[in-house]
């Protein structure tokens, strides 16, 4: 039996962003710090609501342990996500809030038109819990 491998459904590595385009990281477990495994393009509100909370949860966890990532994300959240392979629609903006709280919060807004007000879609904040 001969397999026709060119027609197998599999990810094409040539389409992934070049390693040089991604931020440099050191260590054997550098993949543990990735926000996504492959380039991710969220194209509409439904995809943002479904996938972005998980991605931002990873980013928020990394903010606690990586001060360089925290500073970069605080300055430009959308650009930082793009550098790590997460691309958002133009109608989506992200704000990193630290004032008035001990724990940072990530707030996602949607603006459907230039004259429309921004609407808050979701926000994430790490909550510490202990149980016995």
N, CA, C and O atoms as a GROMACS GRO file, in nm:
protein
  528
    1UNK      N    1   0.083  -0.118   0.000
    1UNK     CA    2   0.000   0.000   0.000
    1UNK      C    3   0.088   0.124   0.000
    1UNK      O    4   0.178   0.138   0.083
    2UNK      N    5   0.063   0.212  -0.091
    2UNK     CA    6   0.144   0.333  -0.104
    2UNK      C    7   0.065   0.453  -0.050
    2UNK      O    8  -0.052   0.472  -0.084
    3UNK      N    9   0.129   0.532   0.033
    3UNK     CA   10   0.064   0.650   0.089
    3UNK      C   11   0.094   0.772   0.003
    3UNK      O   12   0.208   0.792  -0.039
    4UNK      N   13  -0.005   0.852  -0.022
    4UNK     CA   14   0.012   0.974  -0.097
    4UNK      C   15   0.024   1.089   0.003
    4UNK      O   16  -0.075   1.157   0.033
    5UNK      N   17   0.143   1.111   0.055
    5UNK     CA   18   0.165   1.207   0.163
    5UNK      C   19   0.142   1.353   0.125
    5UNK      O   20   0.104   1.430   0.214
    6UNK      N   21   0.160   1.397   0.002
    6UNK     CA   22   0.134   1.538  -0.025
    6UNK      C   23  -0.011   1.579  -0.001
    6UNK      O   24  -0.038   1.698   0.012
    7UNK      N   25  -0.103   1.485   0.004
    7UNK     CA   26  -0.243   1.518   0.024
    7UNK      C   27  -0.290   1.495   0.168
    7UNK      O   28  -0.410   1.500   0.194
    8UNK      N   29  -0.199   1.469   0.258
    8UNK     CA   30  -0.233   1.448   0.398
    8UNK      C   31  -0.259   1.584   0.463
    8UNK      O   32  -0.185   1.680   0.439
    9UNK      N   33  -0.364   1.593   0.545
    9UNK     CA   34  -0.392   1.717   0.616
    9UNK      C   35  -0.297   1.728   0.734
    9UNK      O   36  -0.308   1.652   0.831
   10UNK      N   37  -0.206   1.822   0.726
   10UNK     CA   38  -0.110   1.844   0.833
   10UNK      C   39  -0.066   1.989   0.827
   10UNK      O   40  -0.071   2.051   0.721
   11UNK      N   41  -0.024   2.046   0.940
   11UNK     CA   42   0.020   2.185   0.937
   11UNK      C   43   0.144   2.201   0.850
   11UNK      O   44   0.233   2.116   0.850
   12UNK      N   45   0.148   2.308   0.778
   12UNK     CA   46   0.262   2.338   0.692
   12UNK      C   47   0.352   2.433   0.769
   12UNK      O   48   0.313   2.546   0.799
   13UNK      N   49   0.471   2.387   0.800
   13UNK     CA   50   0.562   2.467   0.880
   13UNK      C   51   0.609   2.593   0.808
   13UNK      O   52   0.649   2.690   0.873
   14UNK      N   53   0.605   2.593   0.676
   14UNK     CA   54   0.649   2.712   0.602
   14UNK      C   55   0.558   2.831   0.629
   14UNK      O   56   0.600   2.945   0.612
   15UNK      N   57   0.436   2.808   0.670
   15UNK     CA   58   0.343   2.918   0.694
   15UNK      C   59   0.358   2.978   0.833
   15UNK      O   60   0.303   3.086   0.860
   16UNK      N   61   0.429   2.913   0.919
   16UNK     CA   62   0.448   2.966   1.053
   16UNK      C   63   0.548   3.081   1.048
   16UNK      O   64   0.635   3.083   0.962
   17UNK      N   65   0.536   3.177   1.140
   17UNK     CA   66   0.630   3.289   1.139
   17UNK      C   67   0.772   3.240   1.166
   17UNK      O   68   0.794   3.142   1.237
   18UNK      N   69   0.865   3.310   1.107
   18UNK     CA   70   1.006   3.274   1.125
   18UNK      C   71   1.045   3.291   1.270
   18UNK      O   72   0.992   3.377   1.340
   19UNK      N   73   1.138   3.209   1.315
   19UNK     CA   74   1.181   3.215   1.454
   19UNK      C   75   1.242   3.351   1.487
   19UNK      O   76   1.231   3.398   1.600
   20UNK      N   77   1.306   3.414   1.389
   20UNK     CA   78   1.368   3.544   1.413
   20UNK      C   79   1.264   3.652   1.440
   20UNK      O   80   1.294   3.751   1.506
   21UNK      N   81   1.144   3.635   1.390
   21UNK     CA   82   1.039   3.735   1.408
   21UNK      C   83   0.980   3.730   1.549
   21UNK      O   84   0.918   3.827   1.594
   22UNK      N   85   0.997   3.619   1.618
   22UNK     CA   86   0.944   3.605   1.753
   22UNK      C   87   1.046   3.659   1.854
   22UNK      O   88   1.166   3.658   1.826
   23UNK      N   89   1.001   3.705   1.968
   23UNK     CA   90   1.093   3.754   2.070
   23UNK      C   91   1.189   3.645   2.116
   23UNK      O   92   1.151   3.528   2.128
   24UNK      N   93   1.312   3.684   2.140
   24UNK     CA   94   1.413   3.587   2.182
   24UNK      C   95   1.388   3.544   2.326
   24UNK      O   96   1.360   3.627   2.412
   25UNK      N   97   1.400   3.415   2.350
   25UNK     CA   98   1.385   3.360   2.484
   25UNK      C   99   1.496   3.258   2.505
   25UNK      O  100   1.548   3.199   2.410
   26UNK      N  101   1.531   3.239   2.629
   26UNK     CA  102   1.635   3.144   2.661
   26UNK      C  103   1.579   3.031   2.745
   26UNK      O  104   1.472   3.042   2.805
   27UNK      N  105   1.654   2.921   2.748
   27UNK     CA  106   1.616   2.810   2.833
   27UNK      C  107   1.557   2.694   2.755
   27UNK      O  108   1.509   2.711   2.643
   28UNK      N  109   1.562   2.576   2.817
   28UNK     CA  110   1.512   2.456   2.752
   28UNK      C  111   1.360   2.454   2.742
   28UNK      O  112   1.305   2.395   2.649
   29UNK      N  113   1.292   2.517   2.836
   29UNK     CA  114   1.146   2.513   2.836
   29UNK      C  115   1.087   2.643   2.784
   29UNK      O  116   0.989   2.692   2.839
   30UNK      N  117   1.146   2.700   2.679
   30UNK     CA  118   1.096   2.825   2.622
   30UNK      C  119   0.955   2.810   2.570
   30UNK      O  120   0.878   2.906   2.573
   31UNK      N  121   0.918   2.690   2.523
   31UNK     CA  122   0.783   2.668   2.473
   31UNK      C  123   0.679   2.683   2.583
   31UNK      O  124   0.562   2.712   2.555
   32UNK      N  125   0.719   2.663   2.707
   32UNK     CA  126   0.625   2.676   2.818
   32UNK      C  127   0.575   2.820   2.831
   32UNK      O  128   0.470   2.843   2.892
   33UNK      N  129   0.648   2.916   2.775
   33UNK     CA  130   0.609   3.056   2.784
   33UNK      C  131   0.532   3.104   2.663
   33UNK      O  132   0.488   3.219   2.661
   34UNK      N  133   0.513   3.021   2.562
   34UNK     CA  134   0.438   3.061   2.444
   34UNK      C  135   0.292   3.084   2.481
   34UNK      O  136   0.235   3.012   2.563
   35UNK      N  137   0.233   3.185   2.419
   35UNK     CA  138   0.091   3.212   2.442
   35UNK      C  139   0.003   3.122   2.358
   35UNK      O  140  -0.106   3.084   2.399
   36UNK      N  141   0.051   3.086   2.238
   36UNK     CA  142  -0.019   2.995   2.147
   36UNK      C  143   0.084   2.905   2.081
   36UNK      O  144   0.202   2.939   2.074
   37UNK      N  145   0.040   2.789   2.033
   37UNK     CA  146   0.132   2.695   1.968
   37UNK      C  147   0.158   2.731   1.823
   37UNK      O  148   0.268   2.708   1.773
   38UNK      N  149   0.059   2.786   1.755
   38UNK     CA  150   0.075   2.829   1.616
   38UNK      C  151   0.016   2.969   1.602
   38UNK      O  152  -0.059   3.015   1.688
   39UNK      N  153   0.049   3.034   1.493
   39UNK     CA  154  -0.005   3.168   1.467
   39UNK      C  155  -0.158   3.162   1.471
   39UNK      O  156  -0.220   3.075   1.410
   40UNK      N  157  -0.216   3.256   1.544
   40UNK     CA  158  -0.361   3.257   1.564
   40UNK      C  159  -0.418   3.391   1.520
   40UNK      O  160  -0.377   3.496   1.570
   41UNK      N  161  -0.512   3.386   1.427
   41UNK     CA  162  -0.579   3.507   1.379
   41UNK      C  163  -0.726   3.500   1.418
   41UNK      O  164  -0.802   3.418   1.365
   42UNK      N  165  -0.765   3.585   1.510
   42UNK     CA  166  -0.904   3.592   1.552
   42UNK      C  167  -0.971   3.696   1.462
   42UNK      O  168  -0.930   3.812   1.459
   43UNK      N  169  -1.074   3.653   1.390
   43UNK     CA  170  -1.130   3.738   1.284
   43UNK      C  171  -1.260   3.809   1.321
   43UNK      O  172  -1.298   3.904   1.253
   44UNK      N  173  -1.328   3.765   1.425
   44UNK     CA  174  -1.456   3.828   1.459
   44UNK      C  175  -1.480   3.822   1.609
   44UNK      O  176  -1.402   3.763   1.684
   45UNK      N  177  -1.589   3.884   1.651
   45UNK     CA  178  -1.623   3.893   1.793
   45UNK      C  179  -1.640   3.755   1.856
   45UNK      O  180  -1.595   3.732   1.968
   46UNK      N  181  -1.706   3.664   1.786
   46UNK     CA  182  -1.729   3.530   1.840
   46UNK      C  183  -1.598   3.457   1.868
   46UNK      O  184  -1.584   3.392   1.971
   47UNK      N  185  -1.502   3.468   1.778
   47UNK     CA  186  -1.372   3.404   1.799
   47UNK      C  187  -1.297   3.470   1.914
   47UNK      O  188  -1.232   3.402   1.993
   48UNK      N  189  -1.307   3.601   1.924
   48UNK     CA  190  -1.242   3.672   2.035
   48UNK      C  191  -1.300   3.626   2.168
   48UNK      O  192  -1.226   3.599   2.262
   49UNK      N  193  -1.432   3.618   2.176
   49UNK     CA  194  -1.497   3.575   2.301
   49UNK      C  195  -1.463   3.431   2.336
   49UNK      O  196  -1.454   3.396   2.454
   50UNK      N  197  -1.443   3.348   2.236
   50UNK     CA  198  -1.416   3.207   2.263
   50UNK      C  199  -1.270   3.180   2.298
   50UNK      O  200  -1.242   3.106   2.392
   51UNK      N  201  -1.176   3.238   2.223
   51UNK     CA  202  -1.035   3.200   2.237
   51UNK      C  203  -0.950   3.299   2.316
   51UNK      O  204  -0.852   3.258   2.379
   52UNK      N  205  -0.983   3.427   2.313
   52UNK     CA  206  -0.896   3.526   2.376
   52UNK      C  207  -0.885   3.512   2.528
   52UNK      O  208  -0.777   3.536   2.581
   53UNK      N  209  -0.990   3.475   2.602
   53UNK     CA  210  -0.973   3.460   2.747
   53UNK      C  211  -0.863   3.360   2.785
   53UNK      O  212  -0.788   3.384   2.880
   54UNK      N  213  -0.854   3.249   2.714
   54UNK     CA  214  -0.750   3.150   2.743
   54UNK      C  215  -0.611   3.207   2.712
   54UNK      O  216  -0.517   3.188   2.790
   55UNK      N  217  -0.599   3.275   2.600
   55UNK     CA  218  -0.470   3.334   2.560
   55UNK      C  219  -0.429   3.442   2.659
   55UNK      O  220  -0.314   3.447   2.702
   56UNK      N  221  -0.523   3.529   2.696
   56UNK     CA  222  -0.491   3.636   2.791
   56UNK      C  223  -0.465   3.580   2.931
   56UNK      O  224  -0.390   3.640   3.007
   57UNK      N  225  -0.526   3.468   2.965
   57UNK     CA  226  -0.496   3.403   3.092
   57UNK      C  227  -0.350   3.360   3.099
   57UNK      O  228  -0.285   3.376   3.202
   58UNK      N  229  -0.300   3.306   2.988
   58UNK     CA  230  -0.157   3.271   2.983
   58UNK      C  231  -0.070   3.395   2.991
   58UNK      O  232   0.032   3.396   3.059
   59UNK      N  233  -0.112   3.501   2.921
   59UNK     CA  234  -0.035   3.626   2.925
   59UNK      C  235  -0.035   3.684   3.066
   59UNK      O  236   0.069   3.731   3.114
   60UNK      N  237  -0.149   3.682   3.132
   60UNK     CA  238  -0.159   3.736   3.267
   60UNK      C  239  -0.073   3.657   3.366
   60UNK      O  240  -0.010   3.714   3.454
   61UNK      N  241  -0.071   3.526   3.351
   61UNK     CA  242   0.015   3.444   3.436
   61UNK      C  243   0.162   3.476   3.412
   61UNK      O  244   0.242   3.481   3.505
   62UNK      N  245   0.197   3.497   3.286
   62UNK     CA  246   0.336   3.530   3.254
   62UNK      C  247   0.374   3.667   3.306
   62UNK      O  248   0.490   3.690   3.344
   63UNK      N  249   0.279   3.759   3.309
   63UNK     CA  250   0.305   3.893   3.361
   63UNK      C  251   0.355   3.886   3.505
   63UNK      O  252   0.438   3.967   3.546
   64UNK      N  253   0.304   3.791   3.583
   64UNK     CA  254   0.345   3.777   3.723
   64UNK      C  255   0.488   3.730   3.738
   64UNK      O  256   0.553   3.763   3.838
   65UNK      N  257   0.541   3.655   3.642
   65UNK     CA  258   0.674   3.597   3.658
   65UNK      C  259   0.780   3.657   3.568
   65UNK      O  260   0.899   3.630   3.586
   66UNK      N  261   0.741   3.738   3.469
   66UNK     CA  262   0.835   3.791   3.371
   66UNK      C  263   0.822   3.944   3.364
   66UNK      O  264   0.733   3.994   3.295
   67UNK      N  265   0.908   4.017   3.435
   67UNK     CA  266   0.895   4.164   3.438
   67UNK      C  267   0.914   4.229   3.300
   67UNK      O  268   0.850   4.331   3.272
   68UNK      N  269   0.998   4.173   3.215
   68UNK     CA  270   1.016   4.229   3.081
   68UNK      C  271   0.889   4.214   2.998
   68UNK      O  272   0.848   4.307   2.928
   69UNK      N  273   0.827   4.098   3.007
   69UNK     CA  274   0.700   4.077   2.936
   69UNK      C  275   0.593   4.170   2.992
   69UNK      O  276   0.513   4.225   2.916
   70UNK      N  277   0.591   4.186   3.123
   70UNK     CA  278   0.492   4.275   3.187
   70UNK      C  279   0.505   4.418   3.135
   70UNK      O  280   0.405   4.480   3.100
   71UNK      N  281   0.627   4.469   3.130
   71UNK     CA  282   0.648   4.606   3.083
   71UNK      C  283   0.607   4.621   2.937
   71UNK      O  284   0.545   4.720   2.899
   72UNK      N  285   0.643   4.524   2.857
   72UNK     CA  286   0.608   4.528   2.714
   72UNK      C  287   0.456   4.520   2.695
   72UNK      O  288   0.400   4.595   2.616
   73UNK      N  289   0.392   4.430   2.767
   73UNK     CA  290   0.247   4.414   2.756
   73UNK      C  291   0.175   4.539   2.807
   73UNK      O  292   0.075   4.580   2.749
   74UNK      N  293   0.224   4.599   2.915
   74UNK     CA  294   0.162   4.719   2.970
   74UNK      C  295   0.168   4.835   2.871
   74UNK      O  296   0.075   4.915   2.862
   75UNK      N  297   0.277   4.845   2.797
   75UNK     CA  298   0.294   4.955   2.702
   75UNK      C  299   0.209   4.935   2.577
   75UNK      O  300   0.144   5.028   2.530
   76UNK      N  301   0.208   4.814   2.522
   76UNK     CA  302   0.137   4.786   2.397
   76UNK      C  303   0.082   4.643   2.397
   76UNK      O  304   0.146   4.554   2.343
   77UNK      N  305  -0.033   4.621   2.457
   77UNK     CA  306  -0.086   4.484   2.467
   77UNK      C  307  -0.113   4.418   2.332
   77UNK      O  308  -0.077   4.302   2.312
   78UNK      N  309  -0.175   4.489   2.239
   78UNK     CA  310  -0.210   4.429   2.109
   78UNK      C  311  -0.083   4.398   2.030
   78UNK      O  312  -0.074   4.292   1.967
   79UNK      N  313   0.014   4.488   2.032
   79UNK     CA  314   0.140   4.465   1.960
   79UNK      C  315   0.218   4.349   2.023
   79UNK      O  316   0.281   4.272   1.952
   80UNK      N  317   0.213   4.337   2.155
   80UNK     CA  318   0.281   4.227   2.222
   80UNK      C  319   0.218   4.094   2.183
   80UNK      O  320   0.290   3.997   2.156
   81UNK      N  321   0.086   4.088   2.181
   81UNK     CA  322   0.019   3.965   2.138
   81UNK      C  323   0.057   3.931   1.994
   81UNK      O  324   0.080   3.814   1.962
   82UNK      N  325   0.064   4.031   1.907
   82UNK     CA  326   0.101   4.008   1.768
   82UNK      C  327   0.243   3.953   1.758
   82UNK      O  328   0.271   3.866   1.675
   83UNK      N  329   0.333   4.003   1.842
   83UNK     CA  330   0.471   3.953   1.842
   83UNK      C  331   0.478   3.806   1.882
   83UNK      O  332   0.571   3.736   1.845
   84UNK      N  333   0.379   3.761   1.959
   84UNK     CA  334   0.374   3.621   2.001
   84UNK      C  335   0.277   3.538   1.918
   84UNK      O  336   0.243   3.426   1.956
   85UNK      N  337   0.234   3.593   1.804
   85UNK     CA  338   0.155   3.514   1.709
   85UNK      C  339   0.005   3.519   1.727
   85UNK      O  340  -0.066   3.434   1.674
   86UNK      N  341  -0.046   3.618   1.801
   86UNK     CA  342  -0.190   3.633   1.821
   86UNK      C  343  -0.234   3.764   1.756
   86UNK      O  344  -0.191   3.872   1.798
   87UNK      N  345  -0.319   3.755   1.654
   87UNK     CA  346  -0.362   3.872   1.580
   87UNK      C  347  -0.511   3.894   1.602
   87UNK      O  348  -0.591   3.800   1.591
   88UNK      N  349  -0.548   4.017   1.632
   88UNK     CA  350  -0.685   4.053   1.666
   88UNK      C  351  -0.747   4.139   1.558
   88UNK      O  352  -0.676   4.202   1.480
   89UNK      N  353  -0.881   4.143   1.551
   89UNK     CA  354  -0.947   4.234   1.458
   89UNK      C  355  -0.916   4.380   1.495
   89UNK      O  356  -0.883   4.410   1.610
   90UNK      N  357  -0.928   4.470   1.398
   90UNK     CA  358  -0.902   4.612   1.422
   90UNK      C  359  -1.000   4.674   1.520
   90UNK      O  360  -0.971   4.777   1.580
   91UNK      N  361  -1.115   4.613   1.537
   91UNK     CA  362  -1.218   4.668   1.627
   91UNK      C  363  -1.191   4.637   1.774
   91UNK      O  364  -1.262   4.686   1.861
   92UNK      N  365  -1.090   4.555   1.802
   92UNK     CA  366  -1.061   4.512   1.938
   92UNK      C  367  -0.942   4.589   1.994
   92UNK      O  368  -0.839   4.603   1.927
   93UNK      N  369  -0.956   4.639   2.116
   93UNK     CA  370  -0.844   4.702   2.186
   93UNK      C  371  -0.833   4.640   2.325
   93UNK      O  372  -0.930   4.587   2.379
   94UNK      N  373  -0.714   4.648   2.381
   94UNK     CA  374  -0.687   4.588   2.512
   94UNK      C  375  -0.621   4.693   2.600
   94UNK      O  376  -0.533   4.766   2.556
   95UNK      N  377  -0.666   4.700   2.725
   95UNK     CA  378  -0.609   4.792   2.823
   95UNK      C  379  -0.558   4.710   2.941
   95UNK      O  380  -0.626   4.622   2.991
   96UNK      N  381  -0.436   4.741   2.983
   96UNK     CA  382  -0.374   4.675   3.098
   96UNK      C  383  -0.386   4.771   3.216
   96UNK      O  384  -0.322   4.877   3.216
   97UNK      N  385  -0.466   4.736   3.316
   97UNK     CA  386  -0.492   4.824   3.430
   97UNK      C  387  -0.420   4.775   3.554
   97UNK      O  388  -0.424   4.656   3.588
   98UNK      N  389  -0.353   4.868   3.622
   98UNK     CA  390  -0.285   4.834   3.747
   98UNK      C  391  -0.322   4.930   3.860
   98UNK      O  392  -0.295   4.902   3.976
   99UNK      N  393  -0.383   5.043   3.827
   99UNK     CA  394  -0.415   5.144   3.929
   99UNK      C  395  -0.531   5.099   4.016
   99UNK      O  396  -0.631   5.046   3.968
  100UNK      N  397  -0.516   5.123   4.147
  100UNK     CA  398  -0.624   5.094   4.240
  100UNK      C  399  -0.642   4.947   4.274
  100UNK      O  400  -0.739   4.911   4.339
  101UNK      N  401  -0.550   4.863   4.231
  101UNK     CA  402  -0.562   4.721   4.261
  101UNK      C  403  -0.423   4.661   4.280
  101UNK      O  404  -0.327   4.703   4.216
  102UNK      N  405  -0.414   4.563   4.367
  102UNK     CA  406  -0.287   4.494   4.388
  102UNK      C  407  -0.259   4.395   4.276
  102UNK      O  408  -0.144   4.360   4.249
  103UNK      N  409  -0.365   4.351   4.210
  103UNK     CA  410  -0.350   4.255   4.100
  103UNK      C  411  -0.381   4.323   3.968
  103UNK      O  412  -0.484   4.390   3.955
  104UNK      N  413  -0.295   4.308   3.868
  104UNK     CA  414  -0.322   4.369   3.738
  104UNK      C  415  -0.445   4.306   3.673
  104UNK      O  416  -0.480   4.191   3.699
  105UNK      N  417  -0.509   4.385   3.587
  105UNK     CA  418  -0.630   4.340   3.518
  105UNK      C  419  -0.615   4.373   3.370
  105UNK      O  420  -0.563   4.479   3.333
  106UNK      N  421  -0.661   4.281   3.286
  106UNK     CA  422  -0.660   4.300   3.141
  106UNK      C  423  -0.806   4.316   3.097
  106UNK      O  424  -0.889   4.229   3.121
  107UNK      N  425  -0.836   4.430   3.031
  107UNK     CA  426  -0.972   4.459   2.986
  107UNK      C  427  -0.973   4.465   2.834
  107UNK      O  428  -0.889   4.531   2.773
  108UNK      N  429  -1.068   4.395   2.773
  108UNK     CA  430  -1.082   4.390   2.627
  108UNK      C  431  -1.205   4.471   2.588
  108UNK      O  432  -1.314   4.450   2.640
  109UNK      N  433  -1.184   4.564   2.494
  109UNK     CA  434  -1.292   4.649   2.444
  109UNK      C  435  -1.314   4.623   2.295
  109UNK      O  436  -1.224   4.581   2.223
  110UNK      N  437  -1.438   4.651   2.252
  110UNK     CA  438  -1.471   4.646   2.110
  110UNK      C  439  -1.530   4.780   2.071
  110UNK      O  440  -1.614   4.835   2.142
  111UNK      N  441  -1.485   4.833   1.957
  111UNK     CA  442  -1.541   4.956   1.902
  111UNK      C  443  -1.583   4.928   1.759
  111UNK      O  444  -1.498   4.913   1.671
  112UNK      N  445  -1.712   4.921   1.736
  112UNK     CA  446  -1.766   4.878   1.606
  112UNK      C  447  -1.755   4.984   1.498
  112UNK      O  448  -1.760   4.950   1.380
  113UNK      N  449  -1.741   5.107   1.532
  113UNK     CA  450  -1.729   5.214   1.433
  113UNK      C  451  -1.656   5.331   1.491
  113UNK      O  452  -1.638   5.339   1.613
  114UNK      N  453  -1.610   5.426   1.407
  114UNK     CA  454  -1.533   5.538   1.459
  114UNK      C  455  -1.613   5.628   1.553
  114UNK      O  456  -1.556   5.691   1.642
  115UNK      N  457  -1.744   5.634   1.535
  115UNK     CA  458  -1.828   5.718   1.622
  115UNK      C  459  -1.895   5.640   1.734
  115UNK      O  460  -1.952   5.700   1.824
  116UNK      N  461  -1.887   5.510   1.727
  116UNK     CA  462  -1.951   5.426   1.830
  116UNK      C  463  -1.865   5.424   1.957
  116UNK      O  464  -1.742   5.428   1.948
  117UNK      N  465  -1.928   5.419   2.072
  117UNK     CA  466  -1.851   5.410   2.196
  117UNK      C  467  -1.788   5.271   2.211
  117UNK      O  468  -1.836   5.172   2.155
  118UNK      N  469  -1.679   5.267   2.287
  118UNK     CA  470  -1.615   5.138   2.315
  118UNK      C  471  -1.702   5.060   2.412
  118UNK      O  472  -1.756   5.116   2.509
  119UNK      N  473  -1.717   4.930   2.386
  119UNK     CA  474  -1.792   4.841   2.475
  119UNK      C  475  -1.696   4.741   2.537
  119UNK      O  476  -1.613   4.682   2.468
  120UNK      N  477  -1.708   4.722   2.668
  120UNK     CA  478  -1.623   4.623   2.734
  120UNK      C  479  -1.676   4.484   2.701
  120UNK      O  480  -1.793   4.455   2.724
  121UNK      N  481  -1.589   4.400   2.648
  121UNK     CA  482  -1.627   4.263   2.614
  121UNK      C  483  -1.600   4.169   2.731
  121UNK      O  484  -1.684   4.086   2.767
  122UNK      N  485  -1.480   4.183   2.789
  122UNK     CA  486  -1.442   4.094   2.898
  122UNK      C  487  -1.323   4.152   2.972
  122UNK      O  488  -1.255   4.242   2.921
  123UNK      N  489  -1.299   4.101   3.091
  123UNK     CA  490  -1.177   4.136   3.162
  123UNK      C  491  -1.127   4.015   3.238
  123UNK      O  492  -1.205   3.927   3.276
  124UNK      N  493  -0.996   4.012   3.259
  124UNK     CA  494  -0.934   3.902   3.332
  124UNK      C  495  -0.848   3.957   3.443
  124UNK      O  496  -0.782   4.060   3.428
  125UNK      N  497  -0.849   3.888   3.555
  125UNK     CA  498  -0.768   3.924   3.670
  125UNK      C  499  -0.739   3.796   3.746
  125UNK      O  500  -0.829   3.716   3.772
  126UNK      N  501  -0.613   3.776   3.783
  126UNK     CA  502  -0.579   3.657   3.859
  126UNK      C  503  -0.635   3.668   4.000
  126UNK      O  504  -0.627   3.773   4.064
  127UNK      N  505  -0.691   3.559   4.047
  127UNK     CA  506  -0.747   3.553   4.181
  127UNK      C  507  -0.674   3.443   4.256
  127UNK      O  508  -0.666   3.329   4.209
  128UNK      N  509  -0.622   3.478   4.372
  128UNK     CA  510  -0.551   3.379   4.453
  128UNK      C  511  -0.652   3.309   4.543
  128UNK      O  512  -0.730   3.373   4.613
  129UNK      N  513  -0.649   3.176   4.541
  129UNK     CA  514  -0.740   3.099   4.625
  129UNK      C  515  -0.662   2.991   4.697
  129UNK      O  516  -0.567   2.933   4.643
  130UNK      N  517  -0.702   2.965   4.818
  130UNK     CA  518  -0.643   2.856   4.894
  130UNK      C  519  -0.757   2.776   4.956
  130UNK      O  520  -0.861   2.832   4.991
  131UNK      N  521  -0.737   2.650   4.968
  131UNK     CA  522  -0.841   2.567   5.026
  131UNK      C  523  -0.782   2.465   5.121
  131UNK      O  524  -0.663   2.434   5.117
  132UNK      N  525  -0.869   2.413   5.206
  132UNK     CA  526  -0.822   2.311   5.300
  132UNK      C  527  -0.926   2.203   5.310
  132UNK      O  528  -0.908   2.106   5.384
   0.00000   0.00000   0.00000
